[in-house]
Amino acid sequence: MKTEVKIPGIAIVKAILKLPHEHNEYIQEKLEYADVKKRTYVLRQLPIEMLRKQDSELDYRFREPLKHDWDNLPPVDATLRPGYMPILIGNKMAAGRKEIVDGVIDGFQRIAAALNHGYNLISAYVPWESPLTKIRWKGIKTGNFLSGEEIISEILSRKQENNDGIRDDLAYAEVHNRRYRLIEMPIDFLRKKDKLLDGWLNEPVTMEPLYPGYTPILLGRKSYGEDEDLPLVDGFHRVASAVFSGRRTIKAYVPEDSPLIRQAKQWHRGMKL
């Protein structure tokens, strides 16, 4: 049986401090807090989706356009070079003095680059005693189902896109009672179905790019003034950012019984609805 190679933390610290700090001036403090020099690590391929679930600080960097200090956000056009330095996993202190266990200490820009390349996995140095060395992750894939309660929890856990009525929208759409499928939604089709969205996108608003790993938009039934049953419940800024980025589709949670699923597939095939 092949013996697993264990890497001393002090060697990892030396390698990290030779790198650009990836928009993170506090890297030395993080390395000290995680006690990296005194620990031993193993190399693993970790699912990026799992890391985002594990690390709220990491997740916040990628899921919401227009919510960040863009001067300190990894560039959207980052590239992942062959033989890149693995990211580093360990305990860290996040905002509000809250400790994140087994979060990403170093490597946000490399994760951004991996997302740009469409990768689901990334190489990581993981403390050899961490449960992450043994975990098997089954993430949400396009076409899989998600409960309405899970989506509500996700939406209410983040700052809203200038939408104080999000709770009313979620209640009107009866999100808590439904199941949703994750699909790629054609943006032109969505604009045709939702005149409020289409009008909003026609305004001359300066937008930011849609970062890889964004939160899917939510479709369902929305009432707005005299217009009822408009499909876009949550995600106006994400759609605008997608348009700004030149994307033709956007990930969306759609009710499992909605005709939008069939209609979107027909639109993909070039059929006029």
Sequence and secondary structure as in RCSB ss.txt:
>XXXX:A:sequence
MKTEVKIPGIAIVKAILKLPHEHNEYIQEKLEYADVKKRTYVLRQLPIEMLRKQDSELDYRFREPLKHDWDNLPP
VDATLRPGYMPILIGNKMAAGRKEIVDGVIDGFQRIAAALNHGYNLISAYVPWESPLTKIRWKGIKTGNFLSGEE
IISEILSRKQENNDGIRDDLAYAEVHNRRYRLIEMPIDFLRKKDKLLDGWLNEPVTMEPLYPGYTPILLGRKSYG
EDEDLPLVDGFHRVASAVFSGRRTIKAYVPEDSPLIRQAKQWHRGMKL
>XXXX:A:secstr
      EEHHHHHHHHHTS  TT TTHHHHHHHTTGGG EEEEEEEEHHHHHHH HHHHHHHH TTSS GGGS  
TT    TT   EEEEEEEEGGGEEEEEEEEE HHHHHHHHHTT SEEEEEEETTSGGGT       TT EEEHHH
HHHHHHTS  SS TTHHHHHHHTTGGG EEEEEEEEHHHHHHH HHHHHHHTS        TT   EEEEEEEET
TEEEEEEEE HHHHHHHHHTT SEEEEEEETT HHHHHHHHHHTT   
